[in-house]
Amino acid sequence: MKKGTLFAGLILATAGLAVGLHAAGTPKLPLQAQRGAPQDLEITGDVPGIPAGQSRFVRYADLAALKQVSYAVKDDPNFDGPVQLSGVPLDEIVQALGATGSQQLVEAVGADGQDGNYTAEYRAAHQPFLVLTVGGNPPAKGPEGENYAPYMISHPFFKPGVKILAHVEDANVPYGVTKLHFYDQTAILAALKPPASAGAPAMEGYRIVLNNCLRCHSNGEIGGTKSPFGWPQLSLIAKGNADAFGKYIVQPNRVNPEATMPPNPKYDAATVAALIAYFQAENK
C-alpha cells in the first residue's frame, strides 16, 4: 500500500472515530412501550423509532440523566414570586430523541387542555425547558390548587421578541404536561397557513394564532383542547357573524357571561380584523 493511501485511510478512520465518539457522547432517551409510572412522559409524532400514530414513554430517571439547567425564575406567571426551577431544555430532549431540531415543532400537551407550541425559532429565542423540580421537589400543586405534575414548561426569563399589530408575544408555560408531540415544522406550519390569496391581514392573523389561539383551540391533531371550539367552528363563526366574533375575542364575557376564555383588551380593530380575516380564509 502506498504511503499516501495509508495516510488517507488513517485520516478517514480517525475522523470516523471522532464522529462515533461525538454521537456516543450524546445521551439517548430509552423509549418504553407502556407507561409504567405517572411521571413517565408520553412521546409521539415525528420521532425516530416511533411508528406513525403510536406513542412511547420516557421515564423520569432517564430525563433526569440528561443535561439539566437551573434558574431562579422571577417572571413565570404560574408562580406568585421567584422560584428555583430545574429541568431539561426542550432542545436537549429533541437531540436525545434523535430528532432534527431545526425541523421540529414541539407541542407540550397540558392536563387542563392548554398546550404550548414551540417552533425552532421560539426555542432559540427563549430557551424553554421541561421542569423536573420546583424548589428541589417534583412539580405538585399550584397556589390555587392547579395540578402542576408531572411536568411544566418554563423559561430562564421571558422577554417578548415578536409584536404583531397590537398582539405582543406571550410566554408558553403550560403545566400538568403529560405528553410531547413532535411535528415536522415545515409541514405543520404550511397546513396552518391561510391561502396566499387571503392577503396580508390573514397572514398577520396566522402569526397571532400560532402564539395565542393554538394554545386552547385545535386544528386537526395540533392545538389545545381547553376550548370545545376548534378551527372549523371558529371559521364558521367568523364567516357567519364577524362582528360577534371580534367582540368575543376582545371581551368574551360581554358576549357570553359564562365564557371562560381570557380577554384580550389590548387588541385594537386592526388586530381583531386580522384574526377575522384568518379564520374567514380557513377552509379546513
SVG drawing of the C-alpha trace seen along z (x, -y; Angstrom):
<svg xmlns="http://www.w3.org/2000/svg" viewBox="-74 -49 79 51">
<polyline fill="none" stroke="black" stroke-width="0.4" points="0.0,0.0 1.3,-3.5 2.1,-5.8 -0.4,-8.4 -3.2,-5.8 -2.3,-4.6 -2.2,-8.2 -5.6,-9.0 -7.0,-5.8 -5.8,-6.8 -7.3,-10.2 -10.7,-8.7 -10.5,-6.2 -9.7,-8.9 -12.5,-11.1 -14.9,-8.2 -13.8,-7.5 -14.3,-11.2 -17.8,-11.2 -18.6,-8.0 -17.4,-9.3 -19.4,-12.5 -22.5,-10.5 -21.9,-8.2 -21.5,-11.2 -25.0,-12.4 -27.4,-11.0 -30.2,-8.9 -33.6,-8.5 -34.7,-4.9 -38.3,-4.6 -40.7,-2.4 -43.7,-0.7 -46.1,-1.5 -46.4,-4.0 -45.1,-2.4 -45.4,-5.3 -47.4,-8.6 -44.2,-10.6 -43.5,-8.8 -43.6,-11.3 -45.5,-10.3 -43.7,-10.9 -45.4,-10.8 -45.2,-12.2 -42.2,-12.7 -39.6,-10.9 -37.2,-8.1 -38.3,-4.7 -41.9,-5.6 -44.3,-4.3 -46.8,-6.8 -49.9,-7.2 -48.2,-5.4 -46.7,-6.7 -43.7,-5.7 -42.8,-6.7 -39.7,-8.2 -39.0,-7.6 -38.3,-10.5 -34.9,-9.0 -33.9,-8.9 -34.9,-12.6 -33.0,-13.5 -29.9,-11.9 -29.9,-14.4 -28.0,-17.7 -30.0,-19.9 -30.3,-23.7 -31.4,-25.5 -32.7,-29.1 -34.1,-31.4 -37.1,-32.3 -38.8,-35.6 -41.4,-36.0 -43.3,-32.7 -47.0,-33.6 -47.7,-30.2 -46.0,-31.4 -46.6,-34.3 -43.0,-35.2 -39.4,-34.0 -38.9,-30.2 -36.0,-27.9 -36.7,-25.7 -34.6,-22.9 -35.1,-20.8 -34.1,-19.8 -34.1,-22.2 -36.5,-21.1 -33.7,-21.2 -31.8,-18.7 -34.8,-16.4 -35.1,-16.8 -31.5,-15.9 -31.6,-13.0 -34.5,-11.5 -32.5,-11.7 -34.9,-14.2 -33.8,-17.0 -34.2,-20.1 -34.3,-22.7 -37.2,-20.8 -39.3,-20.2 -42.2,-22.0 -42.6,-20.6 -46.1,-20.6 -46.3,-20.2 -49.8,-18.9 -51.1,-20.2 -53.5,-18.3 -56.0,-21.2 -56.2,-21.2 -53.9,-24.2 -50.8,-23.4 -47.5,-25.1 -46.2,-25.1 -42.5,-25.6 -41.1,-26.3 -37.3,-26.1 -37.3,-29.9 -39.1,-30.2 -36.8,-27.7 -33.7,-29.5 -35.1,-32.9 -36.5,-31.8 -34.7,-28.5 -37.8,-26.8 -37.2,-23.8 -39.1,-20.9 -39.3,-21.5 -38.3,-18.4 -38.1,-20.1 -39.7,-23.2 -37.7,-24.3 -35.9,-20.9 -39.1,-18.8 -41.0,-17.4 -43.9,-19.6 -47.0,-19.2 -49.9,-21.6 -50.1,-25.2 -51.1,-28.1 -54.8,-27.8 -54.9,-24.0 -53.6,-23.7 -52.1,-20.3 -48.6,-21.1 -47.5,-17.5 -46.0,-15.6 -44.2,-18.4 -44.3,-22.1 -42.6,-24.2 -40.8,-27.4 -38.0,-29.8 -34.9,-31.3 -36.8,-34.6 -39.1,-35.8 -38.7,-38.9 -41.2,-39.3 -39.5,-39.3 -42.4,-39.4 -45.1,-42.1 -47.9,-41.6 -50.1,-44.7 -51.4,-45.0 -50.5,-41.4 -47.3,-41.1 -45.7,-37.7 -46.6,-35.8 -44.8,-33.0 -45.9,-29.4 -45.9,-28.0 -48.3,-25.0 -48.5,-22.9 -49.6,-19.4 -47.7,-18.4 -48.1,-14.7 -47.0,-14.5 -44.7,-16.0 -45.8,-15.8 -43.2,-16.3 -44.2,-17.7 -42.4,-18.3 -42.3,-22.1 -42.4,-23.0 -45.4,-20.7 -47.5,-21.6 -47.0,-25.4 -47.9,-25.1 -51.1,-23.3 -52.0,-26.2 -51.2,-29.0 -54.1,-30.7 -54.0,-30.6 -51.8,-33.2 -54.9,-34.8 -56.2,-35.7 -54.0,-38.8 -51.8,-40.4 -54.3,-40.7 -54.9,-37.0 -51.2,-36.3 -50.9,-38.6 -53.8,-36.7 -51.9,-33.5 -48.9,-34.7 -51.1,-35.7 -52.9,-32.3 -49.6,-30.4 -48.7,-32.3 -52.2,-32.7 -55.2,-30.8 -53.5,-27.5 -52.9,-27.0 -56.6,-26.3 -58.2,-25.7 -57.3,-22.7 -56.8,-22.4 -56.8,-18.6 -54.3,-16.9 -52.4,-20.1 -53.6,-22.6 -55.2,-22.6 -58.5,-21.1 -59.3,-23.6 -61.9,-25.1 -64.5,-22.9 -64.3,-25.2 -61.7,-24.2 -60.7,-25.7 -63.9,-24.5 -66.2,-26.1 -64.2,-29.3 -64.2,-29.6 -68.0,-29.2 -68.5,-31.9 -66.1,-34.3 -67.9,-33.9 -71.4,-33.9 -71.1,-36.7 -67.8,-38.6 -69.0,-41.4 -69.8,-39.0 -66.6,-37.0 -64.5,-40.2 -66.2,-41.3 -65.8,-37.8 -62.0,-37.9 -61.6,-41.2 -64.1,-40.7 -65.7,-37.2 -67.8,-37.8 -69.6,-40.7 -70.8,-38.3 -71.3,-35.3 -71.3,-35.8 -70.3,-32.2 -67.3,-32.4 -64.0,-31.1 -61.7,-32.4 -59.2,-35.1 -60.0,-38.6 -57.6,-40.4 -58.5,-44.0 -55.4,-45.4 -56.4,-44.1 -57.3,-47.0 -59.5,-47.0 -56.7,-46.0 -55.6,-43.1 -59.2,-41.8 -59.7,-42.3 -56.6,-40.2 -57.9,-37.3 -61.3,-37.5 -59.6,-37.5 -57.5,-34.5 -60.5,-32.4 -62.7,-33.5 -59.9,-32.3 -59.7,-28.9 -61.4,-26.2 -60.2,-23.0"/>
</svg>
